[in-house]
Amino acid sequence: MTAPADLHYTRDHEWVRLEGDIATVGITDHAQEELSDVVFVELPDMGDVEKGKACAVVESVKAASDIYAPIAGEIVEINTDLVTDPSKVNSDPYNGGWIFKMKVTDTDQVNELMDAGSYSGMVS
């Protein structure tokens, strides 16, 4: 399991990459391993979302799992590549397998998330 040091993590196994006021969100390597082969991703609607609210779903051959907004903001982009190739969540969870991007009004929210060391300790 990998947890890149430049990302932030939630207890629900989402990761966040903050670049300026845009946060890219996906599920962690640990989460995709637990789910097994991802066969469908229900992408979120564009627009405002509250922190902690379910906004997307990842379905695998084993289970369906809600994806929660790790911070509050406005969903401004979704990864439509996952519609035709949901397996990108498995093969490249931290790059090509991202799920959505948000415009964040308060970037300090990211400081409330775990760093890579804390997340790795939680899942080991």
C-alpha positions in Angstrom: 0.0 0.0 0.0 1.3 3.4 -0.9 0.4 6.8 0.6 2.2 9.6 -1.2 3.6 12.2 1.2 2.2 15.2 -0.8 -1.4 14.2 -0.2 -3.9 14.5 2.7 -6.1 11.7 3.8 -9.5 11.0 5.5 -10.5 8.2 7.9 -12.9 7.2 5.1 -9.9 6.5 2.8 -10.2 9.5 0.5 -7.1 11.4 -0.6 -6.8 15.1 -1.4 -4.2 16.9 -3.5 -4.5 20.7 -3.0 -3.1 22.9 -5.8 -4.0 26.6 -5.0 -7.7 26.5 -4.3 -8.4 23.4 -6.3 -8.6 20.0 -4.4 -8.4 16.8 -6.4 -10.1 13.9 -4.6 -9.9 10.1 -5.1 -9.7 6.9 -3.0 -6.5 5.6 -1.6 -4.5 2.6 -2.7 -5.6 0.8 0.5 -9.3 1.5 -0.3 -9.0 0.2 -3.9 -7.2 -2.9 -2.6 -10.0 -3.6 -0.1 -12.7 -3.1 -2.8 -10.9 -5.3 -5.3 -11.8 -4.8 -9.0 -13.7 -1.6 -9.5 -16.5 -2.0 -12.1 -18.5 1.2 -11.9 -18.0 4.7 -10.5 -21.1 7.0 -9.9 -19.6 10.4 -10.3 -20.9 13.3 -8.3 -23.1 16.2 -9.5 -21.4 19.5 -10.2 -22.0 22.2 -7.6 -21.6 22.8 -3.9 -21.0 20.0 -1.4 -20.7 19.9 2.3 -17.8 18.3 4.1 -18.6 14.7 5.1 -21.5 14.3 2.7 -21.7 11.3 0.4 -21.3 12.6 -3.1 -20.1 9.6 -5.3 -20.1 5.8 -5.3 -17.4 3.3 -6.2 -18.7 -0.2 -7.0 -16.5 -3.3 -7.2 -17.1 -7.0 -7.6 -17.1 -7.2 -3.8 -19.1 -4.1 -2.6 -20.3 -0.6 -3.2 -18.7 2.2 -1.2 -19.8 5.8 -0.8 -17.2 8.5 -1.4 -17.5 11.5 1.0 -16.5 15.1 0.4 -13.4 15.4 2.5 -13.8 19.2 2.7 -16.5 21.7 1.8 -16.5 23.4 -1.6 -17.8 23.3 -5.1 -17.3 20.3 -7.4 -16.0 21.9 -10.6 -14.8 18.8 -12.6 -15.4 15.1 -12.6 -13.2 12.4 -14.1 -15.4 11.2 -17.0 -12.7 8.8 -18.0 -13.9 6.6 -15.2 -17.3 6.1 -17.0 -15.6 4.0 -19.7 -12.6 2.7 -17.6 -13.5 2.5 -13.9 -10.5 0.2 -13.4 -8.3 3.3 -13.4 -9.2 3.6 -9.7 -7.4 0.3 -9.2 -4.5 0.8 -11.6 -3.7 4.4 -10.9 -5.5 5.6 -7.7 -3.4 8.7 -7.2 -3.3 10.1 -10.7 -5.6 8.8 -13.5 -8.1 7.3 -11.0 -9.0 10.6 -9.4 -12.8 11.1 -9.0 -13.5 14.8 -8.8 -12.0 18.3 -8.3 -13.4 20.9 -6.0 -12.9 24.7 -5.7 -12.2 25.2 -2.0 -13.2 28.4 -0.3 -11.2 27.7 2.9 -8.0 25.8 2.1 -7.2 25.6 5.9 -9.8 22.7 6.0 -7.1 20.5 4.5 -5.0 20.9 7.7 -7.7 19.0 9.5 -6.9 15.9 7.4 -4.3 13.3 8.1 -0.8 13.3 6.6 0.7 10.2 4.9 2.3 8.9 8.1 -0.9 9.2 10.2 -2.9 7.5 7.4 -0.4 4.7 6.9 -0.4 4.1 10.7 -4.2 3.9 10.7 -4.4 1.3 8.0 -1.5 -0.9 9.0 
